[in-house]
Amino acid sequence: MFQAKRNLFHLFIRWGLGAHGAIHLAETAANIYEGAWISAGLSAFAGFLMIAGACIDLEHHKEDDNAGR
C-alpha cells in the first residue's frame, strides 16, 4: 500500500515538473516574440531544469524498479 502511494506521488511530481517545464517553454516563446531576451533566457533555463528534473526522476525510479526484481 505504501509503495503504491509513493509511486503515485512520484508520478504526480514527474507530470507536474514536465507541465511546469512546458509552461516555461511557452513563456520563452512569448518573451522572444516580445523581444524580452533576458526573460526568455531565464524562462528557457527554468524550463530546461523542470523537464530535466522530470526525466532524471523517471530514470532514477526505473533503476529502483529493476533492483527489486
ChimeraX commands (.cxc) that place a marker at each C-alpha (Angstrom):
marker #1 position 0.00,0.00,0.00 radius 0.5
marker #1 position 2.75,2.45,0.98 radius 0.5
marker #1 position 4.74,1.62,-2.17 radius 0.5
marker #1 position 1.70,2.28,-4.37 radius 0.5
marker #1 position 1.13,5.68,-2.75 radius 0.5
marker #1 position 4.80,6.53,-3.14 radius 0.5
marker #1 position 4.78,5.55,-6.82 radius 0.5
marker #1 position 1.63,7.59,-7.42 radius 0.5
marker #1 position 3.17,10.59,-5.65 radius 0.5
marker #1 position 6.33,10.37,-7.77 radius 0.5
marker #1 position 4.24,10.03,-10.93 radius 0.5
marker #1 position 2.34,13.19,-9.96 radius 0.5
marker #1 position 5.62,15.04,-9.32 radius 0.5
marker #1 position 7.08,13.95,-12.66 radius 0.5
marker #1 position 3.99,15.11,-14.57 radius 0.5
marker #1 position 3.92,18.35,-12.59 radius 0.5
marker #1 position 7.57,19.06,-13.37 radius 0.5
marker #1 position 7.02,18.28,-17.04 radius 0.5
marker #1 position 3.94,20.51,-17.29 radius 0.5
marker #1 position 5.69,23.30,-15.43 radius 0.5
marker #1 position 8.63,23.00,-17.83 radius 0.5
marker #1 position 6.31,23.14,-20.85 radius 0.5
marker #1 position 4.71,26.30,-19.48 radius 0.5
marker #1 position 8.16,27.86,-19.15 radius 0.5
marker #1 position 8.96,26.94,-22.75 radius 0.5
marker #1 position 5.73,28.60,-23.93 radius 0.5
marker #1 position 6.66,31.62,-21.82 radius 0.5
marker #1 position 10.07,31.63,-23.53 radius 0.5
marker #1 position 8.39,31.82,-26.94 radius 0.5
marker #1 position 6.23,34.73,-25.78 radius 0.5
marker #1 position 9.27,36.52,-24.38 radius 0.5
marker #1 position 11.16,36.10,-27.65 radius 0.5
marker #1 position 8.14,37.43,-29.56 radius 0.5
marker #1 position 8.08,40.49,-27.27 radius 0.5
marker #1 position 11.85,40.97,-27.53 radius 0.5
marker #1 position 12.42,40.34,-23.82 radius 0.5
marker #1 position 15.68,38.45,-24.28 radius 0.5
marker #1 position 16.79,38.26,-20.66 radius 0.5
marker #1 position 13.39,36.97,-19.56 radius 0.5
marker #1 position 13.45,34.50,-22.46 radius 0.5
marker #1 position 16.81,33.17,-21.33 radius 0.5
marker #1 position 15.69,32.81,-17.74 radius 0.5
marker #1 position 12.45,31.11,-18.76 radius 0.5
marker #1 position 14.28,28.71,-21.08 radius 0.5
marker #1 position 16.73,27.84,-18.31 radius 0.5
marker #1 position 13.90,27.22,-15.82 radius 0.5
marker #1 position 12.01,25.12,-18.37 radius 0.5
marker #1 position 15.10,23.05,-19.06 radius 0.5
marker #1 position 15.61,22.43,-15.32 radius 0.5
marker #1 position 11.99,21.36,-14.83 radius 0.5
marker #1 position 11.97,18.95,-17.77 radius 0.5
marker #1 position 15.42,17.60,-16.85 radius 0.5
marker #1 position 14.19,17.02,-13.29 radius 0.5
marker #1 position 11.23,15.04,-14.58 radius 0.5
marker #1 position 13.49,12.92,-16.82 radius 0.5
marker #1 position 16.06,12.32,-14.10 radius 0.5
marker #1 position 13.35,11.29,-11.63 radius 0.5
marker #1 position 11.92,8.87,-14.20 radius 0.5
marker #1 position 15.32,7.28,-14.87 radius 0.5
marker #1 position 16.07,7.07,-11.14 radius 0.5
marker #1 position 12.88,5.14,-10.48 radius 0.5
marker #1 position 13.45,2.77,-13.39 radius 0.5
marker #1 position 16.67,1.71,-11.66 radius 0.5
marker #1 position 14.80,1.19,-8.37 radius 0.5
marker #1 position 12.18,-0.96,-10.11 radius 0.5
marker #1 position 14.82,-3.14,-11.74 radius 0.5
marker #1 position 16.82,-3.57,-8.50 radius 0.5
marker #1 position 13.87,-5.18,-6.73 radius 0.5
marker #1 position 13.50,-7.94,-9.32 radius 0.5
marker link #1:1,2 radius 0.2
marker link #1:2,3 radius 0.2
marker link #1:3,4 radius 0.2
marker link #1:4,5 radius 0.2
marker link #1:5,6 radius 0.2
marker link #1:6,7 radius 0.2
marker link #1:7,8 radius 0.2
marker link #1:8,9 radius 0.2
marker link #1:9,10 radius 0.2
marker link #1:10,11 radius 0.2
marker link #1:11,12 radius 0.2
marker link #1:12,13 radius 0.2
marker link #1:13,14 radius 0.2
marker link #1:14,15 radius 0.2
marker link #1:15,16 radius 0.2
marker link #1:16,17 radius 0.2
marker link #1:17,18 radius 0.2
marker link #1:18,19 radius 0.2
marker link #1:19,20 radius 0.2
marker link #1:20,21 radius 0.2
marker link #1:21,22 radius 0.2
marker link #1:22,23 radius 0.2
marker link #1:23,24 radius 0.2
marker link #1:24,25 radius 0.2
marker link #1:25,26 radius 0.2
marker link #1:26,27 radius 0.2
marker link #1:27,28 radius 0.2
marker link #1:28,29 radius 0.2
marker link #1:29,30 radius 0.2
marker link #1:30,31 radius 0.2
marker link #1:31,32 radius 0.2
marker link #1:32,33 radius 0.2
marker link #1:33,34 radius 0.2
marker link #1:34,35 radius 0.2
marker link #1:35,36 radius 0.2
marker link #1:36,37 radius 0.2
marker link #1:37,38 radius 0.2
marker link #1:38,39 radius 0.2
marker link #1:39,40 radius 0.2
marker link #1:40,41 radius 0.2
marker link #1:41,42 radius 0.2
marker link #1:42,43 radius 0.2
marker link #1:43,44 radius 0.2
marker link #1:44,45 radius 0.2
marker link #1:45,46 radius 0.2
marker link #1:46,47 radius 0.2
marker link #1:47,48 radius 0.2
marker link #1:48,49 radius 0.2
marker link #1:49,50 radius 0.2
marker link #1:50,51 radius 0.2
marker link #1:51,52 radius 0.2
marker link #1:52,53 radius 0.2
marker link #1:53,54 radius 0.2
marker link #1:54,55 radius 0.2
marker link #1:55,56 radius 0.2
marker link #1:56,57 radius 0.2
marker link #1:57,58 radius 0.2
marker link #1:58,59 radius 0.2
marker link #1:59,60 radius 0.2
marker link #1:60,61 radius 0.2
marker link #1:61,62 radius 0.2
marker link #1:62,63 radius 0.2
marker link #1:63,64 radius 0.2
marker link #1:64,65 radius 0.2
marker link #1:65,66 radius 0.2
marker link #1:66,67 radius 0.2
marker link #1:67,68 radius 0.2
marker link #1:68,69 radius 0.2
view
